[in-house]
Amino acid sequence: MAANARLARTCSRRVLLSRLTIFQLFLEYGIAAGRSIEYLRRLWLLFQMASDMQHEHDVSNLSDVFHNLCEVYHDLKIGDDALSDGIKNQTRRNFHHPGQINTNSCRIG
């Protein structure tokens, strides 16, 4: 039972860290492109629902970016402690002050 709980915890940490990491990259790109927070909120929602759409016209090789990053974390054998540290760091970075974007640091904050 403990092994199953540990496996589930590790998998859920990979999923959370991949989403936080991609969210950070999404914000950095969106802010650099001069997009408004309202536009980014809507686009982030759409991106999460269709994260496998990479190019409008190229549907032959679709992949889910969240899943792909989880696989990278798995392949690199990143441990629970490193995953937890990554989650803490990304959470601090992205959500220091909820509801506002700091355009100087590309964070929600």
Residue pairs with C-beta under 8 A, 6 or more apart in sequence:
6 80
9 80
10 80
10 83
11 70
13 80
13 83
13 84
13 87
14 70
14 73
14 74
14 78
14 83
15 66
15 70
16 87
17 73
17 83
17 86
17 87
17 90
18 66
18 67
18 69
18 70
18 73
19 66
20 86
20 87
20 90
20 91
20 94
21 69
21 86
21 90
22 65
22 66
22 69
23 44
23 90
23 94
24 90
24 93
24 94
24 106
24 107
26 40
26 43
26 44
26 47
27 40
27 94
27 101
27 106
27 107
27 108
28 106
30 39
30 40
30 43
31 40
31 101
31 103
31 106
32 106
35 43
37 101
40 101
51 64
51 65
51 66
52 62
52 63
52 64
52 65
53 62
54 61
54 62
54 63
73 83
78 86
93 107
94 107
94 108
94 109
95 108
95 109
96 107
96 108
96 109
97 108
97 109
98 108
98 109
99 108
100 108
100 109
101 107
101 108
101 109
102 108
102 109
